[in-house]
Amino acid sequence: MIRYCGRNFTPEELDLIINLIKNNPKFNRTRLSKEVCRMLQWLKPDGKFKDMSCRVAMLRMHKNGIIVLPPSTRIKRPVRIIEFTPATEPQSPVLKSVDRLPPLHFRMVNKTNSALWNEYIERYHYLGYTPLPGAQLRYFIYAGEQIVALTGFGAAAWQTAPRDQFIGWSHEQRKKNLHLVTNNARFLILPWIKSKNLASKILSMTARNLPDDWEERYNIRPVLLESFVEKKRFTGTCYKAANWQLCGQTKGRGKLGPAGEISVPIKDVWVYPLDNKFKNILKN
């Protein structure tokens, strides 16, 4: 048995994949990954094929000499550079506490305003813009008609000791229920907005809004939020004020870092339960 992308493959399943490739020389890599998902019933929680994970697994099998994939037919597109436009130019400072701002409301990112969200994040967030992995929701936060902040939520970290110990789940439970955890991957208060308690107010509103929005889009209701806050840059005060819980800090190794060596910034791990029975649900 061999393991790729969180799934164990038996010798019989590997033989099925090898024969599929051999008997269907006209199938490209995308078609092959979908067929493998169908044969092995490798599905997401919503019942759709987990073909992206399957594609990655098959690429790794190919590199390891277990299977031989057909040549890639994908046309490599040039890396898109986000150009800054007048739409995201700095504005006059707003120096009001959150209770003196116009009412806050969330607008979900769609195809029409996605490029604008990307531009703001690339221009003003210290991590810049990168596509969020897996299932995701992105928001603009408005005070009246003015954008004051942006947030983005995506797939949870595959594993992180502080969160996993906080939940107390096993490897198999994590593999089964990780989709019920959502990661706060981006949070940006625009630099000209100087509003006391705004960040914690947004986090509190997010905890009320996101579960319904996520369930409506993906037919999955998350029970826990997580966020990673770089210690050298931020204290996490707004998370504490919004009743998030600090459950530890990362080791600074990252996904591919060498064991025992710090290769990426150490981050505090904050979590927010969305359901009182979240531990029971995640360990089910």
Secondary structure, 3 states (H helix, E strand, C coil): CEEECCEEECHHHHHHHHHHHHHCCCCCHHHHHHHHHHHHCCECCCCCECHHHHHHHHHHHHHCCCCCCCCCCCCCCCCCCCCCCHHHCCCCCECCCHHHCCCEEEEECCCCCHHHHHHHHHHHCCCCCCCCCCCCEEEEEEECCEEEEEEEEEECCCCCHHHHHHHCCCHHHHHHHHHHEEEEEEEEECCCECCCCHHHHHHHHHHHHHHHHHHHHHCCCCCEEEEEEECCCCCCHHHHHCCCEEEEECCCCCCCCCCCCCCCCCEEEEEEECCCCHHHHHCC
